[in-house]
Amino acid sequence: MENRAAIIAIIVENTDSVEKLNGILHEYMQYIIGRMGIPYHKKNIYIISVAIDAPHDTISALAGKIGRLDGVNVQTAYSK
């Protein structure tokens, strides 16, 4: 299966989920190009972007695992 580049946008509203989120990202580290996290203290949330190069199914599985975390929202944009 052909790899695709994608960006996964994550908003963490429940900081109790951060450790689990980092564990999931660690599982997929071989596909991650880079990541950037920005704490937004005014709203007590974290905004994270993850650039990834992987098969579509792998990207979907990663986003699905992240989306099941309590207080974590995720959206993915794919390259063509």
N, CA, C and O atoms as a CHARMM CRD file, in Angstrom:
* protein
*
  320
    1    1 MET  N      0.84600  -1.18200   0.00000 PROA 1      0.00000
    2    1 MET  CA     0.00000   0.00000   0.00000 PROA 1      0.00000
    3    1 MET  C      0.89000   1.24400   0.00000 PROA 1      0.00000
    4    1 MET  O      1.90700   1.29700   0.69100 PROA 1      0.00000
    5    2 GLU  N      0.49600   2.22100  -0.77200 PROA 2      0.00000
    6    2 GLU  CA     1.26800   3.44800  -0.92500 PROA 2      0.00000
    7    2 GLU  C      1.11300   4.36900   0.28800 PROA 2      0.00000
    8    2 GLU  O      0.02400   4.51400   0.84300 PROA 2      0.00000
    9    3 ASN  N      2.22200   4.98200   0.67900 PROA 3      0.00000
   10    3 ASN  CA     2.18300   5.93900   1.78400 PROA 3      0.00000
   11    3 ASN  C      1.59100   7.26100   1.32500 PROA 3      0.00000
   12    3 ASN  O      1.68800   7.64400   0.15900 PROA 3      0.00000
   13    4 ARG  N      0.97500   7.94300   2.27900 PROA 4      0.00000
   14    4 ARG  CA     0.44600   9.29200   2.04500 PROA 4      0.00000
   15    4 ARG  C      0.95100  10.19300   3.15800 PROA 4      0.00000
   16    4 ARG  O      1.16800   9.75600   4.28800 PROA 4      0.00000
   17    5 ALA  N      1.13100  11.43900   2.81800 PROA 5      0.00000
   18    5 ALA  CA     1.46000  12.42900   3.84000 PROA 5      0.00000
   19    5 ALA  C      0.15100  12.97400   4.39400 PROA 5      0.00000
   20    5 ALA  O     -0.82900  13.13500   3.66600 PROA 5      0.00000
   21    6 ALA  N      0.15200  13.25200   5.68000 PROA 6      0.00000
   22    6 ALA  CA    -1.05400  13.78400   6.31500 PROA 6      0.00000
   23    6 ALA  C     -0.65200  14.62700   7.51300 PROA 6      0.00000
   24    6 ALA  O      0.46500  14.53300   8.02200 PROA 6      0.00000
   25    7 ILE  N     -1.58400  15.44100   7.94200 PROA 7      0.00000
   26    7 ILE  CA    -1.42400  16.20500   9.17600 PROA 7      0.00000
   27    7 ILE  C     -2.59000  15.82700  10.08000 PROA 7      0.00000
   28    7 ILE  O     -3.75000  15.84600   9.67100 PROA 7      0.00000
   29    8 ILE  N     -2.25500  15.48900  11.30300 PROA 8      0.00000
   30    8 ILE  CA    -3.26800  15.13900  12.29400 PROA 8      0.00000
   31    8 ILE  C     -3.32600  16.28200  13.29500 PROA 8      0.00000
   32    8 ILE  O     -2.33700  16.58900  13.96100 PROA 8      0.00000
   33    9 ALA  N     -4.48300  16.90200  13.39400 PROA 9      0.00000
   34    9 ALA  CA    -4.69500  18.00400  14.33500 PROA 9      0.00000
   35    9 ALA  C     -5.38200  17.45000  15.57400 PROA 9      0.00000
   36    9 ALA  O     -6.40700  16.77500  15.48400 PROA 9      0.00000
   37   10 ILE  N     -4.80000  17.74500  16.73300 PROA 10     0.00000
   38   10 ILE  CA    -5.30600  17.19600  17.99500 PROA 10     0.00000
   39   10 ILE  C     -5.53700  18.34200  18.97000 PROA 10     0.00000
   40   10 ILE  O     -4.68900  19.22200  19.11700 PROA 10     0.00000
   41   11 ILE  N     -6.67500  18.32700  19.62800 PROA 11     0.00000
   42   11 ILE  CA    -6.93900  19.27500  20.71700 PROA 11     0.00000
   43   11 ILE  C     -7.22200  18.46300  21.97000 PROA 11     0.00000
   44   11 ILE  O     -8.14200  17.64600  22.00600 PROA 11     0.00000
   45   12 VAL  N     -6.41900  18.70100  22.99100 PROA 12     0.00000
   46   12 VAL  CA    -6.55300  17.98800  24.25900 PROA 12     0.00000
   47   12 VAL  C     -7.21200  18.91000  25.27100 PROA 12     0.00000
   48   12 VAL  O     -6.65700  19.94600  25.63700 PROA 12     0.00000
   49   13 GLU  N     -8.40200  18.52200  25.72200 PROA 13     0.00000
   50   13 GLU  CA    -9.12000  19.29300  26.73100 PROA 13     0.00000
   51   13 GLU  C     -9.04000  18.62900  28.10000 PROA 13     0.00000
   52   13 GLU  O     -9.29900  19.27200  29.11700 PROA 13     0.00000
   53   14 ASN  N     -8.68600  17.35700  28.13200 PROA 14     0.00000
   54   14 ASN  CA    -8.54400  16.62400  29.38500 PROA 14     0.00000
   55   14 ASN  C     -7.07700  16.22600  29.53800 PROA 14     0.00000
   56   14 ASN  O     -6.61300  15.29000  28.88600 PROA 14     0.00000
   57   15 THR  N     -6.35800  16.93000  30.39000 PROA 15     0.00000
   58   15 THR  CA    -4.92400  16.67800  30.53500 PROA 15     0.00000
   59   15 THR  C     -4.62000  15.29600  31.11300 PROA 15     0.00000
   60   15 THR  O     -3.48000  14.83800  31.03600 PROA 15     0.00000
   61   16 ASP  N     -5.61500  14.62900  31.68900 PROA 16     0.00000
   62   16 ASP  CA    -5.40600  13.25900  32.17100 PROA 16     0.00000
   63   16 ASP  C     -5.13000  12.29300  31.01600 PROA 16     0.00000
   64   16 ASP  O     -4.60900  11.20000  31.23800 PROA 16     0.00000
   65   17 SER  N     -5.47200  12.68000  29.79800 PROA 17     0.00000
   66   17 SER  CA    -5.27100  11.82200  28.63200 PROA 17     0.00000
   67   17 SER  C     -3.91300  12.01500  27.95600 PROA 17     0.00000
   68   17 SER  O     -3.58400  11.29000  27.01700 PROA 17     0.00000
   69   18 VAL  N     -3.13000  12.97200  28.41600 PROA 18     0.00000
   70   18 VAL  CA    -1.85400  13.28900  27.75800 PROA 18     0.00000
   71   18 VAL  C     -0.89300  12.10900  27.77300 PROA 18     0.00000
   72   18 VAL  O     -0.24900  11.83000  26.76100 PROA 18     0.00000
   73   19 GLU  N     -0.78400  11.42000  28.88600 PROA 19     0.00000
   74   19 GLU  CA     0.14700  10.28700  28.96900 PROA 19     0.00000
   75   19 GLU  C     -0.25100   9.18300  27.98400 PROA 19     0.00000
   76   19 GLU  O      0.61400   8.60600  27.32500 PROA 19     0.00000
   77   20 LYS  N     -1.53400   8.88900  27.87900 PROA 20     0.00000
   78   20 LYS  CA    -2.00100   7.87500  26.93100 PROA 20     0.00000
   79   20 LYS  C     -1.76600   8.33500  25.49400 PROA 20     0.00000
   80   20 LYS  O     -1.37500   7.53800  24.64100 PROA 20     0.00000
   81   21 LEU  N     -2.00400   9.61400  25.22800 PROA 21     0.00000
   82   21 LEU  CA    -1.76700  10.16900  23.89700 PROA 21     0.00000
   83   21 LEU  C     -0.30300  10.00900  23.50700 PROA 21     0.00000
   84   21 LEU  O      0.00100   9.55900  22.40200 PROA 21     0.00000
   85   22 ASN  N      0.59500  10.37200  24.40000 PROA 22     0.00000
   86   22 ASN  CA     2.02400  10.23800  24.10400 PROA 22     0.00000
   87   22 ASN  C      2.41400   8.78100  23.87400 PROA 22     0.00000
   88   22 ASN  O      3.27200   8.49500  23.04000 PROA 22     0.00000
   89   23 GLY  N      1.79400   7.86600  24.60100 PROA 23     0.00000
   90   23 GLY  CA     2.05300   6.44200  24.39700 PROA 23     0.00000
   91   23 GLY  C      1.61900   5.97500  23.01100 PROA 23     0.00000
   92   23 GLY  O      2.32300   5.20400  22.35800 PROA 23     0.00000
   93   24 ILE  N      0.45900   6.44500  22.56900 PROA 24     0.00000
   94   24 ILE  CA    -0.02900   6.09100  21.23300 PROA 24     0.00000
   95   24 ILE  C      0.89700   6.65800  20.16400 PROA 24     0.00000
   96   24 ILE  O      1.25600   5.95800  19.21700 PROA 24     0.00000
   97   25 LEU  N      1.28200   7.91700  20.31200 PROA 25     0.00000
   98   25 LEU  CA     2.18800   8.51900  19.33100 PROA 25     0.00000
   99   25 LEU  C      3.52200   7.78100  19.29100 PROA 25     0.00000
  100   25 LEU  O      4.12300   7.63900  18.22600 PROA 25     0.00000
  101   26 HSD  N      3.98300   7.31500  20.43800 PROA 26     0.00000
  102   26 HSD  CA     5.23300   6.55900  20.49400 PROA 26     0.00000
  103   26 HSD  C      5.12600   5.25300  19.69600 PROA 26     0.00000
  104   26 HSD  O      6.09000   4.83600  19.05400 PROA 26     0.00000
  105   27 GLU  N      3.96100   4.61300  19.73700 PROA 27     0.00000
  106   27 GLU  CA     3.73600   3.38300  18.96700 PROA 27     0.00000
  107   27 GLU  C      3.91300   3.60500  17.46800 PROA 27     0.00000
  108   27 GLU  O      4.33100   2.69700  16.75000 PROA 27     0.00000
  109   28 TYR  N      3.59900   4.80200  16.99600 PROA 28     0.00000
  110   28 TYR  CA     3.61900   5.12100  15.57400 PROA 28     0.00000
  111   28 TYR  C      4.81300   6.00000  15.19300 PROA 28     0.00000
  112   28 TYR  O      4.81700   6.59600  14.11600 PROA 28     0.00000
  113   29 MET  N      5.81500   6.08600  16.05300 PROA 29     0.00000
  114   29 MET  CA     6.91700   7.02800  15.83200 PROA 29     0.00000
  115   29 MET  C      7.67300   6.77700  14.53100 PROA 29     0.00000
  116   29 MET  O      8.27500   7.70600  13.99200 PROA 29     0.00000
  117   30 GLN  N      7.66000   5.55400  14.01300 PROA 30     0.00000
  118   30 GLN  CA     8.37600   5.27100  12.77500 PROA 30     0.00000
  119   30 GLN  C      7.76000   6.00300  11.58300 PROA 30     0.00000
  120   30 GLN  O      8.42800   6.19000  10.56600 PROA 30     0.00000
  121   31 TYR  N      6.50700   6.41700  11.69200 PROA 31     0.00000
  122   31 TYR  CA     5.81000   7.11700  10.61600 PROA 31     0.00000
  123   31 TYR  C      5.77500   8.63200  10.80300 PROA 31     0.00000
  124   31 TYR  O      5.47700   9.36600   9.86100 PROA 31     0.00000
  125   32 ILE  N      6.07500   9.09900  12.00000 PROA 32     0.00000
  126   32 ILE  CA     5.92600  10.52000  12.31300 PROA 32     0.00000
  127   32 ILE  C      7.10300  11.31600  11.76800 PROA 32     0.00000
  128   32 ILE  O      8.26100  11.01900  12.06200 PROA 32     0.00000
  129   33 ILE  N      6.79000  12.33100  10.97100 PROA 33     0.00000
  130   33 ILE  CA     7.79700  13.23000  10.42200 PROA 33     0.00000
  131   33 ILE  C      8.17900  14.26200  11.48000 PROA 33     0.00000
  132   33 ILE  O      9.35600  14.57300  11.65900 PROA 33     0.00000
  133   34 GLY  N      7.18000  14.78500  12.17300 PROA 34     0.00000
  134   34 GLY  CA     7.41700  15.78300  13.21000 PROA 34     0.00000
  135   34 GLY  C      6.12100  16.11900  13.92200 PROA 34     0.00000
  136   34 GLY  O      5.03000  15.79900  13.45200 PROA 34     0.00000
  137   35 ARG  N      6.26400  16.76200  15.05300 PROA 35     0.00000
  138   35 ARG  CA     5.07700  17.17200  15.79500 PROA 35     0.00000
  139   35 ARG  C      5.35400  18.48000  16.50300 PROA 35     0.00000
  140   35 ARG  O      6.49500  18.80700  16.82900 PROA 35     0.00000
  141   36 MET  N      4.28100  19.22100  16.73400 PROA 36     0.00000
  142   36 MET  CA     4.38900  20.50000  17.43000 PROA 36     0.00000
  143   36 MET  C      3.21900  20.59200  18.40000 PROA 36     0.00000
  144   36 MET  O      2.07100  20.35400  18.02500 PROA 36     0.00000
  145   37 GLY  N      3.51400  20.93400  19.63800 PROA 37     0.00000
  146   37 GLY  CA     2.48400  21.10200  20.64600 PROA 37     0.00000
  147   37 GLY  C      2.51400  22.51400  21.19800 PROA 37     0.00000
  148   37 GLY  O      3.57700  23.05700  21.50000 PROA 37     0.00000
  149   38 ILE  N      1.34200  23.09500  21.32500 PROA 38     0.00000
  150   38 ILE  CA     1.21900  24.45200  21.84100 PROA 38     0.00000
  151   38 ILE  C      0.24200  24.45000  23.00700 PROA 38     0.00000
  152   38 ILE  O     -0.93900  24.15500  22.82300 PROA 38     0.00000
  153   39 PRO  N      0.71800  24.77500  24.20300 PROA 39     0.00000
  154   39 PRO  CA    -0.22500  24.91200  25.32300 PROA 39     0.00000
  155   39 PRO  C     -0.97000  26.24500  25.19100 PROA 39     0.00000
  156   39 PRO  O     -0.35000  27.29000  24.99600 PROA 39     0.00000
  157   40 TYR  N     -2.27400  26.20400  25.29500 PROA 40     0.00000
  158   40 TYR  CA    -3.09000  27.41300  25.25900 PROA 40     0.00000
  159   40 TYR  C     -3.66400  27.59600  26.65600 PROA 40     0.00000
  160   40 TYR  O     -4.76900  27.14800  26.96100 PROA 40     0.00000
  161   41 HSD  N     -2.88200  28.26600  27.49600 PROA 41     0.00000
  162   41 HSD  CA    -3.20300  28.38100  28.92000 PROA 41     0.00000
  163   41 HSD  C     -4.51600  29.12000  29.18500 PROA 41     0.00000
  164   41 HSD  O     -5.22300  28.81500  30.14500 PROA 41     0.00000
  165   42 LYS  N     -4.83700  30.08600  28.33400 PROA 42     0.00000
  166   42 LYS  CA    -6.06500  30.85800  28.52400 PROA 42     0.00000
  167   42 LYS  C     -7.30700  29.95200  28.53300 PROA 42     0.00000
  168   42 LYS  O     -8.25800  30.20100  29.27300 PROA 42     0.00000
  169   43 LYS  N     -7.28500  28.90800  27.70800 PROA 43     0.00000
  170   43 LYS  CA    -8.42900  27.99300  27.62300 PROA 43     0.00000
  171   43 LYS  C     -8.13800  26.64300  28.28500 PROA 43     0.00000
  172   43 LYS  O     -8.99300  25.75700  28.29000 PROA 43     0.00000
  173   44 ASN  N     -6.93400  26.48700  28.84200 PROA 44     0.00000
  174   44 ASN  CA    -6.51900  25.24900  29.50900 PROA 44     0.00000
  175   44 ASN  C     -6.63200  24.03600  28.57600 PROA 44     0.00000
  176   44 ASN  O     -7.15300  22.98600  28.95300 PROA 44     0.00000
  177   45 ILE  N     -6.12500  24.21500  27.33700 PROA 45     0.00000
  178   45 ILE  CA    -6.10000  23.13000  26.36200 PROA 45     0.00000
  179   45 ILE  C     -4.70900  23.05200  25.73900 PROA 45     0.00000
  180   45 ILE  O     -3.88500  23.95100  25.90500 PROA 45     0.00000
  181   46 TYR  N     -4.47000  21.97000  25.02900 PROA 46     0.00000
  182   46 TYR  CA    -3.23500  21.79500  24.27600 PROA 46     0.00000
  183   46 TYR  C     -3.61000  21.55100  22.82100 PROA 46     0.00000
  184   46 TYR  O     -4.50800  20.76400  22.52300 PROA 46     0.00000
  185   47 ILE  N     -2.91400  22.23300  21.91900 PROA 47     0.00000
  186   47 ILE  CA    -3.13100  22.09400  20.48900 PROA 47     0.00000
  187   47 ILE  C     -1.88700  21.42100  19.92000 PROA 47     0.00000
  188   47 ILE  O     -0.77700  21.93200  20.06400 PROA 47     0.00000
  189   48 ILE  N     -2.07800  20.28200  19.28100 PROA 48     0.00000
  190   48 ILE  CA    -0.95500  19.49200  18.79000 PROA 48     0.00000
  191   48 ILE  C     -1.16600  19.18300  17.31700 PROA 48     0.00000
  192   48 ILE  O     -2.26700  18.82000  16.90300 PROA 48     0.00000
  193   49 SER  N     -0.10500  19.32800  16.52700 PROA 49     0.00000
  194   49 SER  CA    -0.15400  18.89500  15.13700 PROA 49     0.00000
  195   49 SER  C      0.92300  17.83700  14.93200 PROA 49     0.00000
  196   49 SER  O      2.04200  17.95900  15.43200 PROA 49     0.00000
  197   50 VAL  N      0.56400  16.80600  14.19100 PROA 50     0.00000
  198   50 VAL  CA     1.48100  15.70600  13.91200 PROA 50     0.00000
  199   50 VAL  C      1.52900  15.50600  12.40100 PROA 50     0.00000
  200   50 VAL  O      0.50800  15.21800  11.77600 PROA 50     0.00000
  201   51 ALA  N      2.71600  15.66000  11.81500 PROA 51     0.00000
  202   51 ALA  CA     2.91800  15.37500  10.39400 PROA 51     0.00000
  203   51 ALA  C      3.34100  13.91600  10.27800 PROA 51     0.00000
  204   51 ALA  O      4.21400  13.45700  11.01400 PROA 51     0.00000
  205   52 ILE  N      2.72100  13.19100   9.35400 PROA 52     0.00000
  206   52 ILE  CA     2.93700  11.74900   9.26800 PROA 52     0.00000
  207   52 ILE  C      3.02500  11.31100   7.80700 PROA 52     0.00000
  208   52 ILE  O      2.38700  11.90100   6.93500 PROA 52     0.00000
  209   53 ASP  N      3.81100  10.28400   7.55100 PROA 53     0.00000
  210   53 ASP  CA     3.94000   9.67300   6.23500 PROA 53     0.00000
  211   53 ASP  C      3.75500   8.17200   6.42900 PROA 53     0.00000
  212   53 ASP  O      4.65000   7.48800   6.92600 PROA 53     0.00000
  213   54 ALA  N      2.58400   7.66200   6.03200 PROA 54     0.00000
  214   54 ALA  CA     2.24500   6.26200   6.32100 PROA 54     0.00000
  215   54 ALA  C      1.13300   5.80800   5.38300 PROA 54     0.00000
  216   54 ALA  O      0.51500   6.63600   4.71400 PROA 54     0.00000
  217   55 PRO  N      0.87100   4.50700   5.32400 PROA 55     0.00000
  218   55 PRO  CA    -0.29200   4.03300   4.57700 PROA 55     0.00000
  219   55 PRO  C     -1.58100   4.60900   5.16700 PROA 55     0.00000
  220   55 PRO  O     -1.66400   4.88400   6.36400 PROA 55     0.00000
  221   56 HSD  N     -2.57900   4.78300   4.30600 PROA 56     0.00000
  222   56 HSD  CA    -3.85600   5.36300   4.74000 PROA 56     0.00000
  223   56 HSD  C     -4.44300   4.62000   5.93300 PROA 56     0.00000
  224   56 HSD  O     -4.92300   5.24800   6.87600 PROA 56     0.00000
  225   57 ASP  N     -4.41000   3.30200   5.90300 PROA 57     0.00000
  226   57 ASP  CA    -4.97200   2.51100   7.00400 PROA 57     0.00000
  227   57 ASP  C     -4.25900   2.78100   8.32800 PROA 57     0.00000
  228   57 ASP  O     -4.89000   2.80100   9.38600 PROA 57     0.00000
  229   58 THR  N     -2.95600   2.98600   8.26600 PROA 58     0.00000
  230   58 THR  CA    -2.17400   3.26500   9.48000 PROA 58     0.00000
  231   58 THR  C     -2.53800   4.63300  10.04500 PROA 58     0.00000
  232   58 THR  O     -2.69000   4.79300  11.25600 PROA 58     0.00000
  233   59 ILE  N     -2.67400   5.61200   9.16400 PROA 59     0.00000
  234   59 ILE  CA    -3.05100   6.96100   9.60500 PROA 59     0.00000
  235   59 ILE  C     -4.44700   6.93100  10.23100 PROA 59     0.00000
  236   59 ILE  O     -4.67900   7.54200  11.27400 PROA 59     0.00000
  237   60 SER  N     -5.36000   6.22500   9.59400 PROA 60     0.00000
  238   60 SER  CA    -6.73000   6.11200  10.12500 PROA 60     0.00000
  239   60 SER  C     -6.74500   5.41500  11.48200 PROA 60     0.00000
  240   60 SER  O     -7.47100   5.82300  12.38900 PROA 60     0.00000
  241   61 ALA  N     -5.93700   4.35800  11.61700 PROA 61     0.00000
  242   61 ALA  CA    -5.87500   3.64200  12.89900 PROA 61     0.00000
  243   61 ALA  C     -5.33200   4.54700  14.00100 PROA 61     0.00000
  244   61 ALA  O     -5.84800   4.55300  15.11800 PROA 61     0.00000
  245   62 LEU  N     -4.29400   5.30800  13.68200 PROA 62     0.00000
  246   62 LEU  CA    -3.71600   6.23500  14.66400 PROA 62     0.00000
  247   62 LEU  C     -4.74600   7.27500  15.07500 PROA 62     0.00000
  248   62 LEU  O     -4.95100   7.50400  16.26600 PROA 62     0.00000
  249   63 ALA  N     -5.38900   7.90100  14.11200 PROA 63     0.00000
  250   63 ALA  CA    -6.39100   8.92600  14.42100 PROA 63     0.00000
  251   63 ALA  C     -7.55200   8.33000  15.22400 PROA 63     0.00000
  252   63 ALA  O     -8.08300   8.98100  16.12400 PROA 63     0.00000
  253   64 GLY  N     -7.94000   7.10600  14.90300 PROA 64     0.00000
  254   64 GLY  CA    -9.02200   6.45400  15.63700 PROA 64     0.00000
  255   64 GLY  C     -8.66800   6.21000  17.09300 PROA 64     0.00000
  256   64 GLY  O     -9.48600   6.44500  17.98200 PROA 64     0.00000
  257   65 LYS  N     -7.45700   5.74200  17.33900 PROA 65     0.00000
  258   65 LYS  CA    -7.01000   5.51100  18.72200 PROA 65     0.00000
  259   65 LYS  C     -6.97600   6.82200  19.50100 PROA 65     0.00000
  260   65 LYS  O     -7.39000   6.88100  20.65800 PROA 65     0.00000
  261   66 ILE  N     -6.47900   7.86300  18.85500 PROA 66     0.00000
  262   66 ILE  CA    -6.40500   9.17300  19.52600 PROA 66     0.00000
  263   66 ILE  C     -7.81200   9.69000  19.81200 PROA 66     0.00000
  264   66 ILE  O     -8.07700  10.20400  20.89900 PROA 66     0.00000
  265   67 GLY  N     -8.70400   9.55700  18.85200 PROA 67     0.00000
  266   67 GLY  CA   -10.07600  10.04900  18.99700 PROA 67     0.00000
  267   67 GLY  C    -10.87800   9.36000  20.08400 PROA 67     0.00000
  268   67 GLY  O    -11.86800   9.91000  20.56700 PROA 67     0.00000
  269   68 ARG  N    -10.46400   8.16200  20.47400 PROA 68     0.00000
  270   68 ARG  CA   -11.17400   7.45100  21.54400 PROA 68     0.00000
  271   68 ARG  C    -10.72700   7.86700  22.94400 PROA 68     0.00000
  272   68 ARG  O    -11.31800   7.44400  23.93700 PROA 68     0.00000
  273   69 LEU  N     -9.69400   8.68500  23.02500 PROA 69     0.00000
  274   69 LEU  CA    -9.23700   9.15700  24.34100 PROA 69     0.00000
  275   69 LEU  C    -10.23400  10.16900  24.90200 PROA 69     0.00000
  276   69 LEU  O    -10.81600  10.95700  24.15800 PROA 69     0.00000
  277   70 ASP  N    -10.42000  10.13900  26.19600 PROA 70     0.00000
  278   70 ASP  CA   -11.35000  11.04500  26.86900 PROA 70     0.00000
  279   70 ASP  C    -10.85700  12.49000  26.76700 PROA 70     0.00000
  280   70 ASP  O     -9.72300  12.79500  27.13600 PROA 70     0.00000
  281   71 GLY  N    -11.72000  13.37500  26.26200 PROA 71     0.00000
  282   71 GLY  CA   -11.38300  14.79200  26.20100 PROA 71     0.00000
  283   71 GLY  C    -10.38000  15.14300  25.12900 PROA 71     0.00000
  284   71 GLY  O     -9.68900  16.15600  25.23600 PROA 71     0.00000
  285   72 VAL  N    -10.28600  14.32000  24.08800 PROA 72     0.00000
  286   72 VAL  CA    -9.34200  14.57500  22.99000 PROA 72     0.00000
  287   72 VAL  C    -10.11200  14.56300  21.67900 PROA 72     0.00000
  288   72 VAL  O    -10.84400  13.61700  21.39000 PROA 72     0.00000
  289   73 ASN  N     -9.94300  15.63100  20.87700 PROA 73     0.00000
  290   73 ASN  CA   -10.57300  15.73500  19.56600 PROA 73     0.00000
  291   73 ASN  C     -9.48900  15.65300  18.50700 PROA 73     0.00000
  292   73 ASN  O     -8.38300  16.15900  18.69900 PROA 73     0.00000
  293   74 VAL  N     -9.81000  15.01200  17.38400 PROA 74     0.00000
  294   74 VAL  CA    -8.81200  14.81800  16.33200 PROA 74     0.00000
  295   74 VAL  C     -9.45000  14.98100  14.95700 PROA 74     0.00000
  296   74 VAL  O    -10.59500  14.58800  14.73600 PROA 74     0.00000
  297   75 GLN  N     -8.69300  15.56300  14.04700 PROA 75     0.00000
  298   75 GLN  CA    -9.08300  15.67900  12.64400 PROA 75     0.00000
  299   75 GLN  C     -7.83800  15.42200  11.79600 PROA 75     0.00000
  300   75 GLN  O     -6.72500  15.76200  12.19800 PROA 75     0.00000
  301   76 THR  N     -8.03000  14.82300  10.63100 PROA 76     0.00000
  302   76 THR  CA    -6.91400  14.49600   9.76200 PROA 76     0.00000
  303   76 THR  C     -7.13500  15.06400   8.37700 PROA 76     0.00000
  304   76 THR  O     -8.23500  14.98500   7.82900 PROA 76     0.00000
  305   77 ALA  N     -6.07400  15.64200   7.80700 PROA 77     0.00000
  306   77 ALA  CA    -6.08400  16.11200   6.41300 PROA 77     0.00000
  307   77 ALA  C     -4.99700  15.34900   5.66700 PROA 77     0.00000
  308   77 ALA  O     -3.85600  15.26600   6.12100 PROA 77     0.00000
  309   78 TYR  N     -5.37100  14.78600   4.50500 PROA 78     0.00000
  310   78 TYR  CA    -4.46800  13.94000   3.71600 PROA 78     0.00000
  311   78 TYR  C     -3.97800  14.66700   2.46300 PROA 78     0.00000
  312   78 TYR  O     -4.66200  15.53300   1.91900 PROA 78     0.00000
  313   79 SER  N     -2.77300  14.29000   2.01900 PROA 79     0.00000
  314   79 SER  CA    -2.30000  14.72900   0.71800 PROA 79     0.00000
  315   79 SER  C     -3.01500  13.90100  -0.34500 PROA 79     0.00000
  316   79 SER  O     -3.63700  12.88300  -0.04000 PROA 79     0.00000
  317   80 LYS  N     -2.92200  14.34000  -1.56700 PROA 80     0.00000
  318   80 LYS  CA    -3.56700  13.60100  -2.67200 PROA 80     0.00000
  319   80 LYS  C     -2.72400  12.42200  -3.05300 PROA 80     0.00000
  320   80 LYS  O     -3.08700  11.67200  -3.95900 PROA 80     0.00000
